[in-house]
Amino acid sequence: VGLSWTEIKGHIVHLKAHDHSHPQSTEIYAKIDRLKSEAIENGFIFDSSWMTRSLNENETIESALCGHSELLVIALNLIQEPAPKFIQVVKNLRVCGHC
């Protein structure tokens, strides 16, 4: 399972891929949906070659790829500080080419 850590306002936050345990998970996924929509509007195409597993019944390529832990902690950073000077993410695995 992919894990990512980041520091937000002096606190270390860690999330795993497709994590819904954070108190702000609803906001995190809403932020990811907004970023995903903006990317698609600007011509971004999700590449299924980055998939490392089969999709579950209720999943799309977009939802599977946008649930990666690094995207979750980036979204949380953007919620906490809309215009951060930098965002640092530490992972237990390499970052996939999609992310």
A tleap script that builds the chain and sets N, CA, C and O, in Angstrom:
source leaprc.protein.ff14SB
mol = sequence {
  NVAL GLY LEU SER TRP THR GLU ILE LYS GLY
  HIE ILE VAL HIE LEU LYS ALA HIE ASP HIE
  SER HIE PRO GLN SER THR GLU ILE TYR ALA
  LYS ILE ASP ARG LEU LYS SER GLU ALA ILE
  GLU ASN GLY PHE ILE PHE ASP SER SER TRP
  MET THR ARG SER LEU ASN GLU ASN GLU THR
  ILE GLU SER ALA LEU CYS GLY HIE SER GLU
  LEU LEU VAL ILE ALA LEU ASN LEU ILE GLN
  GLU PRO ALA PRO LYS PHE ILE GLN VAL VAL
  LYS ASN LEU ARG VAL CYS GLY HIE CCYS
}
set mol.1.N position { 0.850 -1.181 0.000 }
set mol.1.CA position { 0.000 0.000 0.000 }
set mol.1.C position { 0.889 1.236 0.000 }
set mol.1.O position { 1.844 1.335 0.771 }
set mol.2.N position { 0.560 2.165 -0.873 }
set mol.2.CA position { 1.303 3.415 -0.929 }
set mol.2.C position { 0.972 4.303 0.257 }
set mol.2.O position { -0.196 4.505 0.590 }
set mol.3.N position { 2.015 4.832 0.895 }
set mol.3.CA position { 1.865 5.754 2.017 }
set mol.3.C position { 2.611 7.037 1.698 }
set mol.3.O position { 3.699 7.008 1.123 }
set mol.4.N position { 2.019 8.161 2.074 }
set mol.4.CA position { 2.682 9.450 1.887 }
set mol.4.C position { 2.581 10.256 3.167 }
set mol.4.O position { 1.575 10.211 3.875 }
set mol.5.N position { 3.658 11.002 3.453 }
set mol.5.CA position { 3.716 11.878 4.609 }
set mol.5.C position { 3.959 13.292 4.129 }
set mol.5.O position { 4.622 13.509 3.115 }
set mol.6.N position { 3.418 14.256 4.862 }
set mol.6.CA position { 3.668 15.659 4.589 }
set mol.6.C position { 3.554 16.420 5.898 }
set mol.6.O position { 2.947 15.939 6.855 }
set mol.7.N position { 4.135 17.599 5.937 }
set mol.7.CA position { 4.018 18.447 7.121 }
set mol.7.C position { 3.073 19.590 6.802 }
set mol.7.O position { 3.238 20.288 5.802 }
set mol.8.N position { 2.085 19.773 7.660 }
set mol.8.CA position { 1.128 20.865 7.503 }
set mol.8.C position { 1.045 21.607 8.830 }
set mol.8.O position { 0.638 21.046 9.848 }
set mol.9.N position { 1.438 22.877 8.801 }
set mol.9.CA position { 1.388 23.731 9.992 }
set mol.9.C position { 2.075 23.083 11.192 }
set mol.9.O position { 1.563 23.127 12.310 }
set mol.10.N position { 3.241 22.480 10.946 }
set mol.10.CA position { 4.036 21.901 12.010 }
set mol.10.C position { 3.648 20.497 12.440 }
set mol.10.O position { 4.249 19.950 13.365 }
set mol.11.N position { 2.661 19.906 11.794 }
set mol.11.CA position { 2.218 18.556 12.140 }
set mol.11.C position { 2.455 17.610 10.964 }
set mol.11.O position { 2.186 17.958 9.814 }
set mol.12.N position { 2.959 16.418 11.260 }
set mol.12.CA position { 3.156 15.404 10.225 }
set mol.12.C position { 1.829 14.688 10.002 }
set mol.12.O position { 1.195 14.215 10.945 }
set mol.13.N position { 1.426 14.618 8.746 }
set mol.13.CA position { 0.190 13.933 8.359 }
set mol.13.C position { 0.579 12.797 7.429 }
set mol.13.O position { 1.398 12.989 6.530 }
set mol.14.N position { 0.009 11.626 7.628 }
set mol.14.CA position { 0.267 10.517 6.701 }
set mol.14.C position { -1.070 9.937 6.246 }
set mol.14.O position { -2.015 9.795 7.023 }
set mol.15.N position { -1.107 9.611 4.969 }
set mol.15.CA position { -2.296 9.012 4.364 }
set mol.15.C position { -1.859 7.846 3.494 }
set mol.15.O position { -0.761 7.846 2.937 }
set mol.16.N position { -2.722 6.863 3.386 }
set mol.16.CA position { -2.452 5.740 2.488 }
set mol.16.C position { -3.316 5.901 1.242 }
set mol.16.O position { -4.245 6.708 1.225 }
set mol.17.N position { -3.014 5.150 0.223 }
set mol.17.CA position { -3.779 5.220 -1.026 }
set mol.17.C position { -5.254 4.944 -0.745 }
set mol.17.O position { -5.594 4.012 -0.018 }
set mol.18.N position { -6.110 5.756 -1.322 }
set mol.18.CA position { -7.574 5.632 -1.214 }
set mol.18.C position { -8.062 5.743 0.229 }
set mol.18.O position { -9.083 5.163 0.596 }
set mol.19.N position { -7.329 6.486 1.031 }
set mol.19.CA position { -7.622 6.654 2.454 }
set mol.19.C position { -8.844 7.555 2.650 }
set mol.19.O position { -8.962 8.603 2.015 }
set mol.20.N position { -9.738 7.139 3.525 }
set mol.20.CA position { -10.896 7.953 3.902 }
set mol.20.C position { -10.929 8.173 5.410 }
set mol.20.O position { -11.959 8.571 5.954 }
set mol.21.N position { -9.805 7.917 6.093 }
set mol.21.CA position { -9.782 7.992 7.551 }
set mol.21.C position { -9.541 9.398 8.091 }
set mol.21.O position { -9.830 9.661 9.258 }
set mol.22.N position { -9.024 10.298 7.276 }
set mol.22.CA position { -8.728 11.647 7.750 }
set mol.22.C position { -10.030 12.409 7.991 }
set mol.22.O position { -10.979 12.252 7.223 }
set mol.23.N position { -10.095 13.230 9.041 }
set mol.23.CA position { -11.322 13.994 9.316 }
set mol.23.C position { -11.767 14.889 8.156 }
set mol.23.O position { -12.946 15.228 8.057 }
set mol.24.N position { -10.842 15.271 7.286 }
set mol.24.CA position { -11.180 16.125 6.143 }
set mol.24.C position { -11.237 15.343 4.831 }
set mol.24.O position { -11.079 15.928 3.760 }
set mol.25.N position { -11.457 14.049 4.900 }
set mol.25.CA position { -11.419 13.240 3.674 }
set mol.25.C position { -12.459 13.694 2.652 }
set mol.25.O position { -12.194 13.644 1.451 }
set mol.26.N position { -13.628 14.131 3.097 }
set mol.26.CA position { -14.639 14.624 2.150 }
set mol.26.C position { -14.099 15.825 1.388 }
set mol.26.O position { -14.265 15.920 0.172 }
set mol.27.N position { -13.454 16.743 2.101 }
set mol.27.CA position { -12.866 17.921 1.463 }
set mol.27.C position { -11.701 17.532 0.556 }
set mol.27.O position { -11.532 18.102 -0.522 }
set mol.28.N position { -10.907 16.571 0.989 }
set mol.28.CA position { -9.756 16.123 0.196 }
set mol.28.C position { -10.222 15.583 -1.150 }
set mol.28.O position { -9.682 15.958 -2.191 }
set mol.29.N position { -11.216 14.710 -1.136 }
set mol.29.CA position { -11.697 14.122 -2.390 }
set mol.29.C position { -12.429 15.148 -3.250 }
set mol.29.O position { -12.394 15.059 -4.478 }
set mol.30.N position { -13.091 16.121 -2.621 }
set mol.30.CA position { -13.731 17.197 -3.391 }
set mol.30.C position { -12.669 18.042 -4.088 }
set mol.30.O position { -12.849 18.437 -5.240 }
set mol.31.N position { -11.567 18.321 -3.400 }
set mol.31.CA position { -10.471 19.090 -3.993 }
set mol.31.C position { -9.861 18.317 -5.161 }
set mol.31.O position { -9.578 18.897 -6.210 }
set mol.32.N position { -9.660 17.024 -4.985 }
set mol.32.CA position { -9.117 16.201 -6.068 }
set mol.32.C position { -10.067 16.204 -7.259 }
set mol.32.O position { -9.617 16.283 -8.402 }
set mol.33.N position { -11.370 16.121 -7.013 }
set mol.33.CA position { -12.344 16.165 -8.113 }
set mol.33.C position { -12.253 17.486 -8.870 }
set mol.33.O position { -12.332 17.503 -10.099 }
set mol.34.N position { -12.087 18.602 -8.141 }
set mol.34.CA position { -11.955 19.906 -8.807 }
set mol.34.C position { -10.675 19.967 -9.636 }
set mol.34.O position { -10.687 20.448 -10.769 }
set mol.35.N position { -9.573 19.480 -9.071 }
set mol.35.CA position { -8.306 19.475 -9.807 }
set mol.35.C position { -8.384 18.569 -11.034 }
set mol.35.O position { -7.866 18.903 -12.099 }
set mol.36.N position { -9.040 17.415 -10.871 }
set mol.36.CA position { -9.205 16.470 -11.980 }
set mol.36.C position { -10.022 17.110 -13.100 }
set mol.36.O position { -9.661 17.000 -14.271 }
set mol.37.N position { -11.117 17.774 -12.748 }
set mol.37.CA position { -11.960 18.430 -13.755 }
set mol.37.C position { -11.190 19.515 -14.492 }
set mol.37.O position { -11.292 19.640 -15.713 }
set mol.38.N position { -10.423 20.292 -13.750 }
set mol.38.CA position { -9.628 21.353 -14.367 }
set mol.38.C position { -8.580 20.771 -15.317 }
set mol.38.O position { -8.352 21.309 -16.400 }
set mol.39.N position { -7.952 19.680 -14.913 }
set mol.39.CA position { -6.946 19.041 -15.765 }
set mol.39.C position { -7.579 18.529 -17.058 }
set mol.39.O position { -7.022 18.716 -18.140 }
set mol.40.N position { -8.738 17.887 -16.949 }
set mol.40.CA position { -9.433 17.363 -18.131 }
set mol.40.C position { -9.843 18.504 -19.055 }
set mol.40.O position { -9.697 18.399 -20.273 }
set mol.41.N position { -10.356 19.598 -18.481 }
set mol.41.CA position { -10.742 20.765 -19.287 }
set mol.41.C position { -9.557 21.332 -20.056 }
set mol.41.O position { -9.726 21.914 -21.127 }
set mol.42.N position { -8.360 21.159 -19.509 }
set mol.42.CA position { -7.154 21.669 -20.152 }
set mol.42.C position { -6.441 20.620 -20.998 }
set mol.42.O position { -5.285 20.803 -21.380 }
set mol.43.N position { -7.143 19.508 -21.291 }
set mol.43.CA position { -6.625 18.529 -22.234 }
set mol.43.C position { -5.913 17.328 -21.646 }
set mol.43.O position { -5.388 16.503 -22.394 }
set mol.44.N position { -5.881 17.204 -20.322 }
set mol.44.CA position { -5.213 16.057 -19.713 }
set mol.44.C position { -6.002 14.788 -19.994 }
set mol.44.O position { -7.230 14.778 -19.902 }
set mol.45.N position { -5.288 13.714 -20.337 }
set mol.45.CA position { -5.915 12.415 -20.590 }
set mol.45.C position { -5.307 11.407 -19.616 }
set mol.45.O position { -4.087 11.268 -19.539 }
set mol.46.N position { -6.154 10.714 -18.884 }
set mol.46.CA position { -5.685 9.699 -17.944 }
set mol.46.C position { -5.177 8.494 -18.721 }
set mol.46.O position { -5.842 8.001 -19.632 }
set mol.47.N position { -4.001 8.030 -18.352 }
set mol.47.CA position { -3.316 6.957 -19.062 }
set mol.47.C position { -3.429 5.655 -18.271 }
set mol.47.O position { -2.837 5.517 -17.201 }
set mol.48.N position { -4.183 4.719 -18.797 }
set mol.48.CA position { -4.414 3.452 -18.093 }
set mol.48.C position { -3.152 2.594 -17.980 }
set mol.48.O position { -3.137 1.625 -17.221 }
set mol.49.N position { -2.108 2.928 -18.711 }
set mol.49.CA position { -0.879 2.132 -18.612 }
set mol.49.C position { -0.221 2.265 -17.236 }
set mol.49.O position { 0.646 1.463 -16.888 }
set mol.50.N position { -0.622 3.261 -16.457 }
set mol.50.CA position { -0.092 3.424 -15.106 }
set mol.50.C position { -0.848 2.589 -14.081 }
set mol.50.O position { -0.479 2.567 -12.907 }
set mol.51.N position { -1.888 1.911 -14.507 }
set mol.51.CA position { -2.650 1.052 -13.597 }
set mol.51.C position { -1.808 -0.174 -13.251 }
set mol.51.O position { -1.228 -0.809 -14.132 }
set mol.52.N position { -1.748 -0.497 -11.969 }
set mol.52.CA position { -0.972 -1.657 -11.528 }
set mol.52.C position { -1.862 -2.774 -11.009 }
set mol.52.O position { -1.375 -3.788 -10.510 }
set mol.53.N position { -3.156 -2.583 -11.129 }
set mol.53.CA position { -4.115 -3.596 -10.671 }
set mol.53.C position { -5.390 -3.458 -11.490 }
set mol.53.O position { -5.582 -2.468 -12.195 }
set mol.54.N position { -6.247 -4.447 -11.392 }
set mol.54.CA position { -7.538 -4.389 -12.081 }
set mol.54.C position { -8.468 -3.441 -11.339 }
set mol.54.O position { -8.361 -3.263 -10.126 }
set mol.55.N position { -9.376 -2.842 -12.084 }
set mol.55.CA position { -10.359 -1.948 -11.474 }
set mol.55.C position { -11.407 -2.742 -10.711 }
set mol.55.O position { -11.789 -3.838 -11.121 }
set mol.56.N position { -11.867 -2.184 -9.599 }
set mol.56.CA position { -13.010 -2.747 -8.886 }
set mol.56.C position { -14.281 -2.382 -9.641 }
set mol.56.O position { -14.238 -1.562 -10.558 }
set mol.57.N position { -15.393 -2.967 -9.275 }
set mol.57.CA position { -16.662 -2.743 -9.985 }
set mol.57.C position { -17.041 -1.275 -10.117 }
set mol.57.O position { -17.467 -0.846 -11.189 }
set mol.58.N position { -16.895 -0.502 -9.053 }
set mol.58.CA position { -17.361 0.886 -9.049 }
set mol.58.C position { -16.266 1.895 -9.364 }
set mol.58.O position { -16.457 3.092 -9.150 }
set mol.59.N position { -15.128 1.442 -9.864 }
set mol.59.CA position { -14.008 2.331 -10.131 }
set mol.59.C position { -13.889 2.694 -11.599 }
set mol.59.O position { -14.315 1.953 -12.485 }
set mol.60.N position { -13.297 3.853 -11.828 }
set mol.60.CA position { -12.883 4.262 -13.165 }
set mol.60.C position { -11.361 4.411 -13.124 }
set mol.60.O position { -10.764 4.412 -12.048 }
set mol.61.N position { -10.754 4.534 -14.269 }
set mol.61.CA position { -9.312 4.770 -14.311 }
set mol.61.C position { -8.987 6.041 -13.530 }
set mol.61.O position { -8.020 6.088 -12.770 }
set mol.62.N position { -9.811 7.070 -13.730 }
set mol.62.CA position { -9.586 8.339 -13.048 }
set mol.62.C position { -9.657 8.188 -11.530 }
set mol.62.O position { -8.793 8.697 -10.817 }
set mol.63.N position { -10.673 7.496 -11.037 }
set mol.63.CA position { -10.816 7.375 -9.581 }
set mol.63.C position { -9.700 6.521 -8.981 }
set mol.63.O position { -9.254 6.778 -7.863 }
set mol.64.N position { -9.252 5.516 -9.715 }
set mol.64.CA position { -8.164 4.677 -9.212 }
set mol.64.C position { -6.858 5.464 -9.144 }
set mol.64.O position { -6.149 5.406 -8.140 }
set mol.65.N position { -6.541 6.194 -10.204 }
set mol.65.CA position { -5.292 6.947 -10.234 }
set mol.65.C position { -5.322 8.159 -9.313 }
set mol.65.O position { -4.290 8.534 -8.757 }
set mol.66.N position { -6.475 8.770 -9.143 }
set mol.66.CA position { -6.571 9.971 -8.305 }
set mol.66.C position { -6.685 9.653 -6.822 }
set mol.66.O position { -6.808 10.568 -6.008 }
set mol.67.N position { -6.649 8.394 -6.458 }
set mol.67.CA position { -6.670 8.011 -5.057 }
set mol.67.C position { -5.293 7.722 -4.496 }
set mol.67.O position { -5.170 7.277 -3.354 }
set mol.68.N position { -4.249 7.969 -5.284 }
set mol.68.CA position { -2.896 7.711 -4.804 }
set mol.68.C position { -2.578 8.629 -3.629 }
set mol.68.O position { -3.001 9.784 -3.590 }
set mol.69.N position { -1.833 8.098 -2.684 }
set mol.69.CA position { -1.581 8.813 -1.430 }
set mol.69.C position { -0.908 10.165 -1.632 }
set mol.69.O position { -1.201 11.109 -0.899 }
set mol.70.N position { -0.008 10.279 -2.615 }
set mol.70.CA position { 0.661 11.560 -2.821 }
set mol.70.C position { -0.320 12.633 -3.272 }
set mol.70.O position { -0.165 13.800 -2.913 }
set mol.71.N position { -1.322 12.256 -4.051 }
set mol.71.CA position { -2.330 13.229 -4.461 }
set mol.71.C position { -3.214 13.630 -3.287 }
set mol.71.O position { -3.637 14.782 -3.189 }
set mol.72.N position { -3.490 12.687 -2.401 }
set mol.72.CA position { -4.304 13.000 -1.224 }
set mol.72.C position { -3.602 14.020 -0.328 }
set mol.72.O position { -4.232 14.976 0.125 }
set mol.73.N position { -2.303 13.830 -0.067 }
set mol.73.CA position { -1.611 14.784 0.805 }
set mol.73.C position { -1.384 16.127 0.112 }
set mol.73.O position { -1.349 17.163 0.776 }
set mol.74.N position { -1.232 16.125 -1.201 }
set mol.74.CA position { -1.131 17.398 -1.926 }
set mol.74.C position { -2.456 18.147 -1.827 }
set mol.74.O position { -2.469 19.351 -1.570 }
set mol.75.N position { -3.566 17.446 -2.029 }
set mol.75.CA position { -4.882 18.084 -1.913 }
set mol.75.C position { -5.089 18.642 -0.512 }
set mol.75.O position { -5.604 19.750 -0.361 }
set mol.76.N position { -4.699 17.898 0.508 }
set mol.76.CA position { -4.840 18.377 1.884 }
set mol.76.C position { -4.000 19.629 2.112 }
set mol.76.O position { -4.453 20.567 2.769 }
set mol.77.N position { -2.789 19.653 1.578 }
set mol.77.CA position { -1.963 20.858 1.673 }
set mol.77.C position { -2.659 22.048 1.033 }
set mol.77.O position { -2.653 23.142 1.597 }
set mol.78.N position { -3.260 21.850 -0.141 }
set mol.78.CA position { -3.931 22.942 -0.848 }
set mol.78.C position { -5.185 23.409 -0.121 }
set mol.78.O position { -5.571 24.572 -0.243 }
set mol.79.N position { -5.820 22.529 0.625 }
set mol.79.CA position { -6.975 22.918 1.440 }
set mol.79.C position { -6.502 23.780 2.612 }
set mol.79.O position { -7.096 24.817 2.908 }
set mol.80.N position { -5.441 23.349 3.269 }
set mol.80.CA position { -4.935 24.058 4.447 }
set mol.80.C position { -4.306 25.400 4.095 }
set mol.80.O position { -4.427 26.366 4.849 }
set mol.81.N position { -3.634 25.457 2.951 }
set mol.81.CA position { -3.000 26.694 2.500 }
set mol.81.C position { -3.138 26.773 0.980 }
set mol.81.O position { -2.365 26.147 0.254 }
set mol.82.N position { -4.122 27.544 0.495 }
set mol.82.CA position { -4.438 27.560 -0.939 }
set mol.82.C position { -3.281 27.948 -1.867 }
set mol.82.O position { -3.275 27.548 -3.031 }
set mol.83.N position { -2.313 28.710 -1.382 }
set mol.83.CA position { -1.185 29.104 -2.234 }
set mol.83.C position { 0.130 28.837 -1.498 }
set mol.83.O position { 0.848 29.776 -1.151 }
set mol.84.N position { 0.449 27.559 -1.260 }
set mol.84.CA position { 1.676 27.257 -0.512 }
set mol.84.C position { 2.922 27.598 -1.322 }
set mol.84.O position { 2.913 27.543 -2.552 }
set mol.85.N position { 3.992 27.952 -0.615 }
set mol.85.CA position { 5.261 28.219 -1.293 }
set mol.85.C position { 5.871 26.927 -1.809 }
set mol.85.O position { 6.510 26.916 -2.860 }
set mol.86.N position { 5.678 25.845 -1.079 }
set mol.86.CA position { 6.126 24.524 -1.524 }
set mol.86.C position { 5.332 23.465 -0.774 }
set mol.86.O position { 4.768 23.720 0.290 }
set mol.87.N position { 5.303 22.281 -1.349 }
set mol.87.CA position { 4.679 21.122 -0.714 }
set mol.87.C position { 5.710 20.003 -0.763 }
set mol.87.O position { 6.207 19.649 -1.832 }
set mol.88.N position { 6.024 19.457 0.390 }
set mol.88.CA position { 6.972 18.344 0.447 }
set mol.88.C position { 6.208 17.068 0.761 }
set mol.88.O position { 5.432 17.015 1.715 }
set mol.89.N position { 6.435 16.042 -0.049 }
set mol.89.CA position { 5.788 14.745 0.131 }
set mol.89.C position { 6.877 13.684 0.234 }
set mol.89.O position { 7.798 13.641 -0.583 }
set mol.90.N position { 6.763 12.835 1.239 }
set mol.90.CA position { 7.659 11.696 1.406 }
set mol.90.C position { 6.824 10.446 1.201 }
set mol.90.O position { 5.721 10.343 1.738 }
set mol.91.N position { 7.341 9.483 0.421 }
set mol.91.CA position { 6.595 8.265 0.107 }
set mol.91.C position { 7.382 7.022 0.484 }
set mol.91.O position { 8.609 7.046 0.579 }
set mol.92.N position { 6.653 5.938 0.697 }
set mol.92.CA position { 7.308 4.655 0.933 }
set mol.92.C position { 7.584 3.914 -0.375 }
set mol.92.O position { 8.331 2.935 -0.381 }
set mol.93.N position { 6.997 4.362 -1.472 }
set mol.93.CA position { 7.193 3.773 -2.799 }
set mol.93.C position { 7.569 4.883 -3.770 }
set mol.93.O position { 7.473 6.065 -3.440 }
set mol.94.N position { 7.991 4.503 -4.953 }
set mol.94.CA position { 8.273 5.544 -5.946 }
set mol.94.C position { 6.959 6.158 -6.416 }
set mol.94.O position { 5.907 5.521 -6.352 }
set mol.95.N position { 7.027 7.382 -6.881 }
set mol.95.CA position { 5.850 8.066 -7.408 }
set mol.95.C position { 5.598 7.544 -8.812 }
set mol.95.O position { 6.526 7.457 -9.616 }
set mol.96.N position { 4.358 7.198 -9.117 }
set mol.96.CA position { 4.045 6.693 -10.457 }
set mol.96.C position { 4.121 7.830 -11.476 }
set mol.96.O position { 4.040 9.001 -11.106 }
set mol.97.N position { 4.271 7.500 -12.714 }
set mol.97.CA position { 4.385 8.488 -13.778 }
set mol.97.C position { 3.159 9.357 -13.931 }
set mol.97.O position { 3.268 10.502 -14.370 }
set mol.98.N position { 2.003 8.845 -13.583 }
set mol.98.CA position { 0.778 9.638 -13.654 }
set mol.98.C position { 0.821 10.778 -12.648 }
set mol.98.O position { 0.478 11.915 -12.970 }
set mol.99.N position { 1.241 10.468 -11.435 }
set mol.99.CA position { 1.242 11.466 -10.357 }
set mol.99.C position { 2.298 12.527 -10.578 }
set mol.99.O position { 2.434 13.442 -9.766 }
savepdb mol mol.pdb
quit
